[in-house]
């Protein structure tokens, strides 16, 4: 008797949660989100061919970075995959309010297919400061504390700044992927 009552309560609760959650999933077209502490992902669909989306992704990389050749590690047009290694430069104030520019390395993976594209930023790593490349290195940003030589408070500010940079990167990527190439009658 008690087991039947518990079983009915669980079924009602799961139905109630399904009613609340399914509409939220069904209405989302674009998803730019954080998978874990420092993996960022955008997936979206659009009415365009794989070839056009691939061209836009390559063009975005070429315009976003000073040297696309140095960034791109893998480029497979047939599979629609581009993998690159990039750098975010962010400025934080350290001791005595002195600003320092951090070097933050990351991996970007872009996948395209007909009518769909995805961009993932992961392997985010603090690799020192531009003024002192051999100085303190915080390491992987998913860690709670920096590896050595950095204050935990500063580490939190760096993580916030890098999260903003990664999300801004995904917004720029999404915009680039949606822009149709206008014919310039060349």
N, C-alpha and C positions, 0 to 999 in steps of 0.2 A: 504494500500500500504506500509506504513512504517512498520506495523506489519509483513507483509510478508517478507520484507527485513531483519528485525531483526531475524525472525524465520529461514531464510536461513543461516544467518551468524552463528547463534547458532548451527545449524545442521552441518555446515562445520567445525566449531571449535571442536565439539565433535567427529566428524569422524577423524579429524587430531590428536587429543589427543589420541584417541583409537589406531591409527596406531603407535604412539610413545610408548604408555605404554604397550600394549598387548605383544609385543615381549619380553619386559623386564620380565614380569611375566612368560611367557611361558618357558623361558630358565633357570629359577632358580630352582635348585634341592635342594640345601641346603640353609636354611635361618637361620642365626644367627643374631638376631636383637634386638633392644631395643624397647619394646612395649610402655612403658612410661618412665619417667625419671629413674626409678630404677626397671624395670622388664625386664629381659633378656630372650630370647627364642631361642632355636635351634630346628628345625624340619628337619628331613632328611629321606630318604628312602634307603633301601638296600635290597638285595636279601637274606633274612634269616628268620627263623621262629621266632615267638613270644617267644618261650621257650629259644632259643639261645640268643636273644636280652635281655631278662629278666636276664639271667645268667650273661651276660656281664655287664649289668647295676649294678647288685648286686656286682659283682667283682670290678667294678670301685669304688663304694661307700666304699667297704672294704679297698681298696688300697689308696683311696684319703684321708680318715679320719683316725685318730688314733684309734677311737672306733666306728665301724659301728653300734653297738648295741645302743650307746648313741645318734647317729645321726638319725637313722631311727625311725620315728614316726608311719608310716603306711606302711605295706608291703603286697600287695595282688597279689600273683602270677597269680591267675585266671584272674583278670582284667588287669594285666600288669602294676600296678601302685605302685610306691614307693614315699613316701613323707618323707623328712628329714629336720632337722634343723642343719645348719652348721655355722661355724665361719671363717671369713677371718681375718687374722692378718696383718695389714699394718703399716708401720712406716712412720711418718711425723715429720718434724722438727718444733718445736713450738718456743716460745720466746727464744731469745739468741741462736738459732740454736740447741737447745737440742732435740735429737730424742726421740719420744715417740711412743710406739706401741699401735695402736687402736684395739679395739675388735669390729668387725662388724658382727652382726648376720644376717642370711638369711634363707629363706625356699627354698628348692629345690624339685621340683616335676618332676618325670620321668614317662613317659607313653610309653609303647611298645605294638605293635601289629605286626602281620605278615607283614614283609617288611617295617616297619616304626617305628621311634622312635622320642620322643620329650623330651626336658629338659627345664624347666622354673625355673629361679631364681627370687624370689620376696621377699617382706616383709624385705627389707634391712634396718638395724637399727644400728646406732652407739651406742654401749653400754659401753662406757668409755675407759679407758686405762689399759693395763695389769699391769703397775706399780702402778696405783691408781684407783682400781675398783670402789671406792665410789666417785670419782671426777666428773668432767664435763662429761655430756652425751649429745651428739648432737641430738639423736633421729632419726626419719625416714629420710633417705637420699633424699627422693623426695622433701623435704621442701627446700625452698630457703635459709633460715637461720637456724642455729642450735638452738636447744631448749634453752640452756643456757650455759654460761661459756666458749664458744669457739668463736674464731674470724671468721668472714665471709670469709676472705682470706684463712685461714686454711681449712675451710669447703669445699671450692671449690677444693682445692688440694686433700682432702680426697675423695671427690666424683670422681675425676679423677682416683685416685689410685684404688678405689673400682670397678669402671667401667672396668678398665683393668683386675683386678682380676677375675671379673665375666666372662668377655669374654675369658680369658685364661682358666678358669674352663670349659667353654663350648667347647673350642677347645680340651682340654684333654678328655672330655667326648666323643666328636665325634670320636676322634682317637681310644679310647677304644672300642666304639661300632662297629667300622669298622674292628678291628683286629679279624681275625678268629683264633679260638683256634687250635694251632698246636698239632697234635697227638704226644705225647712223648713216646708212647709204654710202658706205665707204667704197 
